[in-house]
Amino acid sequence: MLFPTVEYGLFFLIALVLAWGTVRHLQAHKLVLLVLSYGFYGFWDWHFVPLLALVSLIGWIAARGIQRGVRPRLWLTLGIVACLGLLGWYKYTAFLLQNLVELAAGLGLRLELKVQSPVLPLGISFMTFHAISLMMDTWRGKLRHKLELADVLLYVAFFPQLIAGPILRASTFLPQLAKAPDPSRIQTGRALLLIAAGLFKKVVIANSLATLLVDDVFANPAGFSASQVLLAIYGYAAQIYCDFSGYTDIAIGCALLLGYRFPDNFNAPYQAASPQEFWRRWHISLSTWLREYLYIPLGGSRHGHVRTQLNLMATMLLGGLWHGAAWTFVVWGGWHGLMLAVHREWERFWAARGGGLWRQGLAWGIASRVLLFHAVCFGWVFFRAEGFDRAVAVLSQLVQGVWQADLAPGMVLCVLAGIGLQYLPRRMHLRLHLGAIRLHPLVLGSLFALALTAVEVLGPSAPAPFIYFQF
């Protein structure tokens, strides 16, 4: 059930009525949300509903074992191994077996293995991350109250974030379930503004770029000029941002209407001037998850410079592999790890020489952003391409192809909009949110209906699934 569909619109209206109709009875309210969340997931495929329950149950059992204080480290280890084992089975079985067969062939051996990947359940990575967050936050003493199974089931399965995040910390979401939402504190204007903005980014910009430019170019780069290929690379940078940030805007807005708060997940990432800043702005819930639950447990920056660099690289390589069972994702993660490591060396070099005053000027501020944006786009080529051969073909066409003025104005406009929206002043966003909150309900409803109509008219007829559904 995709967010920008009539089916989801009807489902969410029913969810609103049932959730607020039971809000005075907390347990009934949470049970309604839980049933709705499992129904939302089962709409895709009921066969995987038990898997969702199993991951949640593993997290709850391990967390309760940790809370009891009897061999807590063992409970933590068993819980994480069980969750990662399920994730590995569904996501990496075929990848590992295929590489084993190829390695054996390279050594002159012949392995007869049937390589067939299991169907990848939607959102399995996100439900796994939530279960691990539950166990780790309990281990670190951030969750001291007795964990109720129903609350844990709802935390993992809550439908606005279930398929593609944002990743919720157990220590920040579970306390919200301790009492019923207060209808007088719901910022309806802000929620509807987020939903409208998310739909515009997803349907009008991301879907247009995908169906009218990016998919065709990456499928056959040799059939396009070098200028069209370059526009498609920029287009994918805009598409993946608008696609994923659009999804999280809708998710945050829907959660707000139900009375629950999600963390922001994007903060104008293409404004970043350094790799560290990029990851503080891009998919914030994932980058903080990787830092808190992977980079820091590996040692972080506590064991010297060389170990810090290795920890950075290991974290990003694993982060790349998490996105998909393909070497192109590993290369993408390694590329970002390399950028982080090189930039750290760059900072150390200039710190030893007084910082370099020229780096504080406007020219370097612009140059660093342009350089980083193109480095990120280079990584996106491997992230998007279906294999190394296709990635190399896309990059080769930039060199071998003909440069000519054959760009579609509509696609240029979409790229400029997808990237340029991030450069709008922050005070403009704040004014929009404040203005939406103060609007009369009738005016607010009329504007929201007008926005939905505009999205329907401007967006392409062919739907495109959210990119992060595959992860």
N, C-alpha and C positions, 0 to 999 in steps of 0.2 A: 504494500500500500504506500504509494509515493505521496509526499506532502502536496505537490501541486496538482492534485486530482480531485474530482468531485467526490469520489469514494472517501478520501481522507476528510474532506470538508464535512460530509455528513457524519462520519465517525466522530470527529472532534466535537461537533455540536451535541451529539448524544453524550459524549464524555463530559462536556461542560454541565449539561443538565443533571446527569447522574451524580457527578462529583459534588457539585454545590447543593444538590438536593439532599445529600447525606452528610453534609459537612458538620452538622451539630452532633453527629454520632461518629466519633473518631475512628473506631474500629471498622464500622460499616463503610465509612468514607475510604479508608485505606484498602479494604477488601474490594470495593468497586474499582478503584484505580488498578489494583492488581489483576483483576479479571479482565478489565479493558486492555491492559498492557499485554497479557498473554493472548488475548483475542487479536490484538494488533499484530503480534509476531506470528500467530497461527494463520493469519490471513495469507501470508506468503507460503508457508508449508507447515501443517500441523505435525508432521513427523519429527520436527526438531524442537517442538515445545518441551519434551522431556529433557533434552540437552540443556536448554535454558534453566530449567528447574534443577538439574544435576549440578551445573556450575555454581549456582546460587547456594545449593545445599552443601557442597564441598567448602565453599567460603565460610558459611555459617558454622559448620561443625568444627573447622579448624580454628576459627575466631573464638568460639566458646571454649575450646580446649586451651587456647592461649590464656583466656580470661581466668580459667580455673587455676592456672599457675602450676600445673603438674606437667613437667617437661614441655614448656611452651615452645622452645626452639624446634623440638621434634614435630609438634603440631603445625608450626609455620612451614617447616620444610616439606612435610607430607602434603599440606594443602597446596602449596605453590607447585610442587612436582605434579600433583594430580591435575591441576588446572592447565599447566603447560603441556602435560601429556595429551590431554584432550585437544588442545589447540594444535599441537604438533601432528597428531593423527589426521585431523581433518585438513590441515593447511599445508603440511610439508611432506606427507608420506610419499606421494608420487615424485616430488622434487628430489628427495633423497635417494629413492630407488633408481630414478633415471640417471642421476649423477654417478651412482654406484655402477650401473651397467656401462656407462661411458668410460669410467675410470678403468674398469676391468678390460674393456675393449682396447684401451690405450696400452695396457700392459700385456696384450696378446691373449687375454683370457676371454672365454665366452660364458656369459651368464644368461640363463634362461629365466627371466623374471617377467611376470605380467605386471606392467606398470599402469595402474588405473587409479586416478585420483578420486577420493570420496567427494560427494557433493559438498561444497563449502557452505556451511550455514551462514546466513546473513548475520552480521554483527558479532561473530564468535570472538573476534579479537577484543571488542569493546566490553563484552560481558566478562571475558577473562581478566581484563585490566581492572574492572570493578571488583571482582572477587579478590584479586591480589591486593588492591588498595584496602579492602576491608580487613584482610589478614595483617597487612603491614601496619595500618593505623592502630589496630588492636595491639599488636606487638610493641609499638612505640608508646603505648599508654594514652593515645588520643581518644580512645573509646572505652570508657570505664564502666558505663551503665550496661546492664544485662542486655544482650542483643536478642531481640525477638525474631523468630524465623520469618514471620510475615513481613516485618520491616526490611529484612535483608532481601527477601524475594522481590519486594517492590523496588528497593534501591537498585538492584541489578537490572530489573525488567522495565522500569518506568518508561513508557512508550515514546515520549518526545526525544529521548537520547539513545534509545536502545540500539538502533541500527548503525549510527555513525557518530555518536558522541554529541556534545563534548563529554570527555571523561570526567565523571564526578568523583570527588574524594569522599570516601565513606564518612570521614570525620566532619565534613561540612554539610552533607546531605541528610544523613540519618538524624541529626538533631532537629531538622525541619519536620520530621515525622512524629515528633514528640507531642505536638499539638496541632489542632486543625487550623487551616489557613483562615485568616481574617479577611472577609470580603471587602471591608472598608479600606484595606491597605493595598488592594490590587490596582496597579497602574495600567489600566486598560489602554489608555492612549499610547503609552510606550510599547506595550505588547503588540498592538495592532500595527504600529509603525514598524517594528522589527519584522513582523510577518510580511507586511507589504514590501519592505525593502528586500527581504530575503527572497520573496517570489520574483521580484524584478531582476535581482542579480542572477538567480538560477534560470528562470524561464526565458527572459528577454536576452540577457547577455551570454550566459554560459551555454544554454541550449543552441542559440544562434551560432555561436562560434564553433560548437561541436559539429552541428549538422551541416553547416554551410562552408566550413573552412578546414578545421583541424583534422577531423576524421579522414577526409579525402586526401589531404596532403600526407599524413602519416601512413596511409594505406599504400600510396604510390608516389613517393617524393620525386621520382624521375619524370613524372608527367607534369610537373609544375616548374615555373621559373624560380630562380634563386630568390627574387624579391618576394614571391608568394610563399616560399618555404620559410623565409625569415619572418614574414607576417604570421604564419601558422605557429611558429615557435613562440612569438610574442602572444599569439592568440591563446595558446595552451596555458601560458602563464596567467593570462587574464581569466581563462575558463576555469582552471582548477581553483583559483581564488574565489571567483564569484559562485562557483558550484558549491564549494565546501563552506565558505562563510555564509552563503545564502541558506544552506541547510541549517547551520547552527543558529542563524538569526531566527529562523522559523521555530526551531526547537526551543530556544530561549523564550520567544514570544508565547508559544503554546504553554510552556511551563508556568510563565508569569500569570496567564489567564486562569490557570488551575491553582495558583497561589504558591508556587515553588520557584526558587531562585537557582539559576544555573550560572556558572562563571563565564565571563567573556572568553571567546576562543580565538579571536583575531583582532589585531590592532595595527592596521595599515602596514603589513609586512614589507611591501615594496618601498616604503620610506626608509628602511633600515640602511645604515651606513657600514655595518660590519656583520660578519656571520653570527656572532653572539647576539647582536640586536635582532637579527632576522628571526632567530629561534625564540626570542622573547616576545615576538609579535605574531609568529606563524603557528597555528595549531597549538595554542598556549597550553591547553590541558594535556596534550601529548608530551610536549617538551618538558613541562614541569614533572609529569609522571616519570619520564625517562631519567630526569635529573634526580628525583627523590628516591625512586625505587630501583634504579640500575646504576647510574653514574656514582652516586654517593656510596651505595653498598660496595661497589668495586674499589672504593678508596678515594674517589673524587680527586681533590688537589692536595690531599694530606700527606702524600708520600713522595714528594719531590717532583721536579719538572718532567722528567722522562716518563714516570709513571702516570702523571696527569695527562700527558699527550696520548699515551696508550689507552687510558681510560676513556678519553674523548673519542678516540677512533673506534674502540670496541662498542661504545654506546651507540654511535651513529651507524656502524655496520649492522648491529642488531636491530636498530630502529628501521634501517632500510629493509632488512629481511622481514621484519614484522609486516611491512606493507604488501608483501607478496612473495610467493615461492618462485623467484626467478633471479638470475644473476644480475639482470638489469637493475633491480631494486637494491641489490647489494652494492653495485657500482654507484648508484645514486646516494646511498647512505655513506659509502666511503668517500665520495666527492665532498659531501658536506663535512665529514670528519676531517678531511684534509684541509678544507678551508678554515675550519675552526683551529686546527693545529698551526697552520701557517700564520693565521692572524695573531695567534697568541705569541708566536715567535717575533712577528712584526712589532707587536706592542712591547715586548721585552727589549727589542733592539732600540726603539726610540725612547723608552723609559730610561735606559742607561745613558742616553745622550740628551737628557733634559726635556724630552717630550716632543721636540720639533714644533716650533711655533707656527710654521707654515701649514701644519695639519689642522690648525684651528680656524683657518680662513674659509671664506665662502666657496672659493674655487675647489678646494679639496673636499669640502662637504658635498658639492655636486658630483665631482669626479668619483668619490668613493661610492656614492649611491648608484651611479651609472655602472661602474665596474661590478659592484655586487649584484645588481639586477641581472646583468648579462651572465655572470657566473652561475646564478640561480637558474636562469633559462637554459644554460648548457646542461645542468643536472636534470631539468625537466624533460629534456629530449630522451634520456634513458628511462626516466620514470614513465613516460607515455608510450615509447616505442614497444612494439611486440617482438622483442628480441634484439640482440646486438646488431645483426645484419641490417635491420630496419633503422636503428639509431645511427649507424655509420652511413647509411644511404641518405638520411635526412641531412646530416652534417656535411657529407660530400657534395650534395646538391648546392649547398651554399657557395662552394668553391668552383664546382664544375658547371653549374647552371648559368643561364643567361639572366642578367639583371635588366629589367625593363619595367616601365610604368604600366603594370597590368593589375593593379590592386583594386579589389571591389571596395568602393567607398563605404558601404554599409559595414563591412568587416573591419575596416580601419577605424570607423567610429566606435564599434563594439570594443575593440582593443583599447582605444583611448579611454573609453568610459570605464572599462573594467579596471584599468590601472590608474587612471586619473582620479576616480572617485576616492581613492585612498589619500589623495593630497588635499582634499577639502579640509579647511580649518576645523580643529576639534570643537571650537566654540559654536560652529554651525551645527554640528551634531547635537550638542547640548541644547541649543535653542530649539531645534526640531523636537527633541524629546520633551522639553518643558512645554512647548507650544501644544504638542499632542495631548499631554496630560491635562492641560487647562481647557481643552475644547469641550463644548457641550456634547453630550452623548449623541444627539441627533446629527449634529454636524460631523462628529467623528465617524459615525456609522456611514454617512453619505460619502465622505471622503474615502473611506476604506473600500466601499463598493465601487467607487470610481477607479480606485487604484487596481482592484481586481479586474475590472473591465479593460483597463489599459494594458495590463499584463497579458490578458487573453488575446487582445487585438495585436499587440506588438510581437508576441512570442511566436516561434515557428510552430507549425502544426505537428511536426514529428517530435514525440517526447524523447528525452534522453535521461537515463537513470543517473542518480547521484554517483559521482566517481568513487566516493569512499564506501559505497555499499559493497564493493568487491573486497574490502579489507576487513 
